[in-house]
Structure formats: C-alpha cells, structure tokens
Amino acid sequence: MGAKTIEGLEQTEAVGRPIHDLARRLWPINRSISGPGLRETLNILRELLPAMRLIEVPSGSQVLDWIVPDEWENSEGWLEGPDGKRIIDLADNNLHVVGYSEAVDRTMSLEELQPHLHSLPDQPDAIPYVTSYYNRTWGFCLTESQRRELRPGEYHARIEARHFAGSITVGELIISGESDREVLLSTYCCHPSMANNELSGPCLTAFLAQWIQGLENRRYTYRIVFVPEMIGSIAYLHHNIDDMKARTVAGFNITCVGDERIWSYLPSRAGNTWADRVARHVLTHSTDGFTEYTWLDRASDESNYCAPGVDLPVASIMRSKYGTYPEYHTSKDDLERVVSPRGLGESLQLYQGVIEALEADCIPRTKVLGEPQLARRALYPSISKKGSTEGVRTMLDLLSLADGQNSLLAIADCCRVPIGHLVPIVDQLVDADLLDRFPLEHG
C-alpha cells in the first residue's frame, strides 16, 4: 500500500490485529449457506454491530429465478479404515465433509468409496473445499497424500446430517445519513475454515461498519449486508430490489481482503459507474499498483447485483482475487500462511479511503468571472518570483476546472492528486466566497 515507514507498518498491523482476532474466533465454526454455523457467525458479528437485524428466508421460497434450499445441519462425519482406525474426522477439519452432504452410515469397499472422495492431485497436502447444495449426495474431502495411502478393504463411512424445511439467514445493517441515497456494502459468511476467501470479508466489513457509524455528518445512507454467498444476495435482492434500484449510488462486494500479496479490482458490469471510478482512483493513489480484471472474471455476488434488470453499480476491491491464489478453496487458506493483521489493516484503511472519497465528492463551481485575484484574499504569494506559484498550483488548477460540470473526483483525476488533497482546498475557496459546492446528482 505504497511505501511506509516501519512505524507506519506497525500502526497498520495494530489496526488489523482486532480484525484478525475476530477471524480467529470465527474460524472453528462450521458454516454453510444455512444452519446453526451461519447464525452463530452472524450473532457474533452482532456483538460488534448491535443494530444489525437477522432476516430469515424460508426454505422453498421462490427468490428471483432460484428456490431457497432446505436447511442443513452437520454434527458429525468420519471415515474408518479396514483396521478400524479413523482416517478423517470432521472434528479435525470442517472441510472433511462435503458441504450439504446427506446422512450416511455404511460399510463399503474402497472401490465403492472412491467416487465419494475428493482430493487435489496437484496439491497433495491440501484438503479441498467441495459442496453440493442443490444435488443430494454425500462425500468426504481429504488430502491426496491421505488418499494414496488407502488400501483395499472395508471402510466405514458415517455422516450425521439432516436436511429440513428451515431457512437461510441474512444480516442487514442500515446506517442512516443526510440523504436516502445509499452505498451498498455486501459480504458473505458461508464458507467453513477459510481465511481470505471467507473470514477476511465479514470481519473487515464489521469493523468498517463500526467506523462508518462513528463518522460525523454522513452524506449517504449505508446498507450493509452479510449473506450466504449467491443464494443470500439473490434472496435479499428479491425482497429489496425496488428500493435498492431507486437508492443505490455505489456498492462494493467485500471479499478476499486479508493477504499482503497484491491488490485486485473487479469492475461492475457497466464498468464506469461511480463505484468503479472511485475504486480506480483510490487504488491508484493508495497502492503501488493493482491488477484490473474484467467483468468476465466475476464469480461472486457481484453477478447478482449487476445482473441485467438489476444493474446496481457494484464493484470489488480485493487483495489476491478469489480463484487466483494457490490456497483458494483449500485448507491452506488459513490465518497463518495467507491472511495477516497487516493485510487486513491495509485493506480496512483502503476501504475507509473509498468511503471518504464517496463522501467528499461533489460538484464545485467557481463564483467569479475569469481567474480570481487570490493575493488580495491571502491565497497567493504577495511576491512573485520563480517557483512562487508552486504551492498554489493545485488551487489554481481546481478553480480552472470548477465549471459546475466536473465532479471533484474528475478534477482530482485530471490533476493527478488524491481527492482528499483537494478537500481542504475546496474548504478554503468556499470560505473565501470563490467557490460553491453542490452535491452530486445521482440519476
């Protein structure tokens, strides 16, 4: 995130430490797109955000083009070998049981068992994350190294699980501002035992929400949702789409924000919404560079928020994008090797910069005809000599572009400075009665 002093890095790590601690607390919980693990996670997040409400969407509900599946509970899962020794156990790792597995209690040959086993030949020491939400089956996930050690004989497979008419759960927090125009922040909390692809998003979003609640004079209202990925955002849209289409001016899907490797940006389907422009601007001025993906690289809730007919202006700022780093969707995506307090701290600071840019953007318009005389207003050096105007050059550039058509963000991009650099200059010019400041018109 740009060059930082040792002191600055230590401060950033301190910012990220409580986020990392929250992730550690949530790590053992066996989450899925429904069930007690999801609710337990959301209730822990509510300790930080007491105003968040939980919404239950019943199984069998038609939500847009989807049907909410039955609820799933999984309390036990293990596999014993021919010698009676337990080879894998859900108690050791939540990834060992295929997500949404049916119950099973059978003894079978290795040949019968093999189609129900999942491993990664190219990552022999990693347990894969496998789910089957909408097709009833059962299975176990194990490392390829474990799988290679299996010998012919009788194996006892047991999974204690049940599917039943229940619901999926969504967390919603509305933070009111001066306007009913909304910024959407969406994150998901349905993956078990994965750090960057799962816990970094909701944990960072909880702390970002706390910070937003502490802002004075919020211009915008913030709609913050914690959903089970895909089916959760679909269900939430189904019940809120009219309000969201009328009010949302920018949005971000927050995921994969915990490592220190790279910065990534995934645009909205439109590609040039206000959210996109702010994301590119903040990344340009706050990082040493970033990878820009295209809409065709999407694979998360942005697919729903930006779908034709929904068309919300939702983009994503990530560290290592989902699907691109070797630990993705495996047991290697953990809180030691992948996600760090420093990575989380940097991501929180960057998203705070995004919110500050949204709040600061406006339409400035000069109030005088021609170039104003700054010196008599004590805004320009009284003695003119080589280099004397350098300190006010940005002010002059801002005034020259403040025609009432350009936004402050566009002016900052033109001047190649962070928008935050212009905010105090705008304040000076408004105080000097040289500039008017108008809110953005969101059509």
Secondary structure, 3 states (H helix, E strand, C coil): CCCCCHHHHHHHHHHHHHHHHHHHHHCCCCCCCCCHHHHHHHHHHHHHCCCCEEEEEECCCEECCEECCCEEEEEEEEEECCCCCEEEECCCCHHHECECCCCEEEEEEHHHHHHHEECCCCCCCCCECCECCCCCCCCEECCHHHHHCCCCCEEEEEEEEEEECCEEEEEEEEECCCCCCEEEEEEECCCCCCHHHHHHHHHHHHHHHHHHHCCCCCCCEEEEEEECCCHHHHHHHHHHHHHHHHHEEEEEECCCCCCCCCCEEECCCCCCCHHHHHHHHHHHHHCCCCEECCHHHCCCCHHHHCCCCCCCCEEEEECCCCCCCCCCCECCCCCCCCCCHHHHHHHHHHHHHHHHHHHHCCEEEECCCCCCCCHHHCCCCCCCCCCCCHHHHHHHHHHHHCECCCCHHHHHHHHCCCHHHHHHHHHHHHHCCCEEEECCCCC
